[in-house]
Each structure stands twice: as structure tokens, then as C-alpha cells.
Amino acid sequence: VNLSMGAMLTDAEVAKEKEMEMEREQEREEIEAEEIQGKTHVVVEAEFMVADGDAHGHSDDSGDEDGAASAADTEGIDVVEVTEVKHSLSRTPDAEEARKKKKSRALVNLTTCDYSVVKEACKRFGWRFTNSNTAWSIKWTDRYLLGQTLREMKLVRPQRINHFPAMCEIAFKCRLANNLNRLRKLCPDEYDFYPETWVLPEELVAFTKMTLEKKNRTYIVKPNCGSQGNGIFLTRSAKEIPKEGKYVSQRYMNKPLLIDNLKFDLRIYVLITSVCPLRLYVLREGLARFCTQEYEGITSKNRNQQFMHLTNYAINKHNEDFEAPTGGGIIEGEDGAVAFVGGESDGDSGSKRSISSVRRWLDENGFSSTKVWSDITALIAKSTIAALPANQHAYRVAIPEGRDSVGFTCFTVLGFDVILDHIGKPNLIEVNELPSFETDSELDQSIKMRAVHEALQMVSPTVQEGRLLKKFGVTIPGQKINFSDESYLKLRKELVDLRLVQEKAWCSLYECVYPTDDPARKEMFEKCIEKSEQAYKNSFYGPSETAQAKAEKAAAAEALIKVEAEKTLRAKREKAAALARGNVRT
């Protein structure tokens, strides 16, 4: 009788379990034997732990106040394997045959996933799909998840979900602006990669003052939670700001870098596998989205021409001058292997192109693509660091240590939008927590499959992790875990090391940006983290910063009143002078 699972196991079921375990052991021995004989290279086992049915995925035990997983949570979880052939690796026929003998498959929940490319990637792994809300290995959802929602889900080890509880700190435009502006005050030299930005309506007074002082400047206004270009407009007057809703206003870049006389931006895919501590990867390939009307300097006559000024694909695809992208493609090998194809000229024409083609253009036209890419990856890391303390706090609250997979329960693939100015300096436009994975072309399919496919490979728990997690922190209901216990910390470190080995083994299309081995970059990022923690602490406990903010707001209001008074006085004088001239003529 298996009381922990709340079920009776028959003799036949027990025999079947023993037979499956023997098969697993036999397979491991065969692979290890071949490795010893030098017939294979490194094989990373992409195996998973999944809940064995809805009844065993979670526990609502009232004694779980400290977040510790009870025995009932973990006893009904089995180790299952996902076979996958990485495109850059090969295995001997004997090893492959051994792996084909058993194909237990992980459970993936895609009930709220909007994109076929994610499902296709899962199919290549041989994963099974489930509609269960509790019994799954990986859940991919294209919906925002708040920290409270994640906490109520009571995830168990080693489940993975593709959202962090507070990534809105950089994904929502107003929060991103607040975080970046705070860091710019503390270290202006490091946070000079985005234009002047005002959060509205909170900073409407300061923004109005600026528009009155610099009347010829143009600003781009975006709704806080807008996407695909919806609600964006250009203006030179604060009077055009809507009275309702939250917006950000940024100084418009009037001299962007042009290719074929067209304005463009870059969509860069970023994988974050942990925030405690931060582990950040950037996909080496991405998309360049082009406007479909030749660029001209901003004027009052052309500022409403979206096809000239807005690079959003969702807008430009409706222009009759839109050109379909070229290049890209995927070759599917045996057992779900993935190979990405394309020559040197692929993706270098059309209204959507590859980042590789842009890098070639930069090198051919007097720029250094290596320098530009280095600046872009630094920009991405600094932007993420700006909200790192908030993300770390929210993660620890939503996913307590007793249920956390040593910091790797959550992962996410973000879309960073970057634009280059006329001298090739990258500027951050925005961050997308829910980037589109629609595949309208072969180029889309090729690049977005890379982003999703390798991300899932890198976050998948290994069979070794599964074994350790089964005995890691298992308690009886009501029993608390001593998180400072030496044996607990030792096992935790072993699990973290295994996770890092898995990430490194499968990482080929992504590059690790943080942490970094480069001494200069390491020092720069550590400085940014220190200032970010200071800004986060001050935002809650720093009366000096609050007083400073109030003083700045009061000064801005006083200056605005002065400007308005001068404007009124000037109008009166002009009117009096006009009347005087009229009397003279009479």
C-alpha cells in the first residue's frame, strides 16, 4: 500500500515500476560504458520530473506556512525522460538505439500559449501535452502572471514556468522609465542609453515645462501597456496628452541610422533563467524591422506618417510597399533534431531582415558590428539590473525556498527593442515580456524557433537533478526545514552546479551576458547592481530621495508658473503694441 500517494498499488503495477526502473538503469549503464570506451562525447540527459496525475501535483497542507514541500507533494512525482538530439552534437548508433528503447515523455501545459512555434518545439522533444492545471513539467503561457498568482499556484520541484512574478518592472513602460531614471541619477555615465523620458501624468508638470522651453523638439508618446504600435503618436505640445490613462513621453530620435534610406529597429531575444542570482543570455540572431516609407527629418507635416516613423511590424505590414522577408529555414533531422539553414545573403532584404544582415551592413559601411553588439548586450544587462532587486524580492515572496528549484523555477524569453542612432549608438526603445512568436515567414520561423527551442533545452531539468530534488527538502506535513543546515546548503550547491552544467551544455545559439568573465564588464555590472539596490532601498525607506523628488516637483511647478506668467505678459505687450500701431495709422 502506497499511503503517501493515497492509492492502492497492485502487484502488477509494482512489477511494472520495477521493470521500468531496471530499464532506466540498464540504459544509463550502456551510455556510461560507451563514454568510458571513448565512443561518445558528452551526453546531457534532458530528463524531467512530472506529477503523476492531478491528485499528486500539489498539497494544500495547512502546515506549509514556511513554503516547504511536504512528502505528499513529492512522493507521487516520477522521473521521465525527453530525448533530444542537439543540432551540433552526434551520438553513436548504439547509444541512440539504447535511448529509443524507452520514451517516457514530459508533460507540457500550453493551454494559454498563443503560438504554434512553441508547440512545434515541444513536439521535437517528444513531449506530451496536458490540460491539467497542476500535473505538468513545464508551463508556457502568453498571459501576464502576477506574484500572487504564482504563489497561489504552489509550484513544486522541479516544475518550470515561463514568467517571473515582477518582470513588469521593465516590461511596463512607466515602471521601466522609473527604474531607469532612478539609476540615471545615481550613475549617469552607465545609463545614457535611452532618451529623456517622462512618466505621465506624474511628471506632466516637468514635461509641460520642457515643451514650452524647447518648442521645436518632437516627443513620442506611448501608452503604458500598449503593444504593436497601438496608441503611439508624435507631438510637440503637452496639451495633446490624453487626460486619462498612463503614458511615457520620450524625446524623439530625429537622426536614426538608416539602411536603404529606411528607419529600422532591432528585436533581440533575451533568456533569463534565474534572478536569484541573475543569469542572462542573449540570442545571437534576431530580427530587424524596417519602416516601409523612406525617412525624412521630422516636421509638422510628416509627423503623422506612421510608415515613415514607426518601425512596428504590426503597422508596416499593412502598407502596400511592404516587402516580404527572404531567407531562413529549418531542416528536421532524425528524432527531432533541428538544423537552421541559410547562406550569407539570407535575410538581407525586405521589410523584415536578420540581425546578421544588419551586422554585415555595419561592417561594410564603416561601423564596427562587434562594438555595436557589445554595447547592445551591455544595454540589455543594465536594463535588467535596474529592476533586479524588485524581481528578486517578488520571486522570494511568490516562490518560497521550500518549494523553489534552487532559484530556477521561473524562466522567461523577453523581446528587447533597440534602435541605432546615426553614429551607431544603440538606444533602448522598450522591453516586451510577451514578445510575439508569430511566424509569418520562413525567416520568422527560423529565428523564433531558435529562441524557443534552445531556451527550452537549457531550462529542462536533468535526471540527476530529479534524483536530488526528490530528497531535497522533503518533510512531513508541519515540519520545517533548516535552510542554514550544512547538509542542506551542500545539496543545494550541488543542485545549482548541475543546473549550470545543463545550461552550459545546451547553450550554443545564446551567449551568456551575465555573469561574465570579462573583468571590465564584471566591474561595470557590479557597480550597476550596487546602485540598483541603493535605489530600490531608497524608494521604500529613503526620506532624502522623497524630499528631493518633492523639491524637484515644486521647483518645476514654480518654473511653469513663471513661464506662463511671462507668456501672458508678452501677449499683452504684443497686443498693446498692435493697438498702438493701429492708432498711428488711423
Order of alpha helices (4+ residues) and beta strands (2+ residues): alpha-beta-alpha-beta-alpha-beta-alpha-beta-beta-alpha-beta-alpha-alpha-beta-alpha-beta-beta-beta-beta-beta-beta-beta-alpha-alpha-beta-beta-beta-alpha-alpha-alpha-beta-beta-alpha-alpha-alpha-beta-alpha-alpha
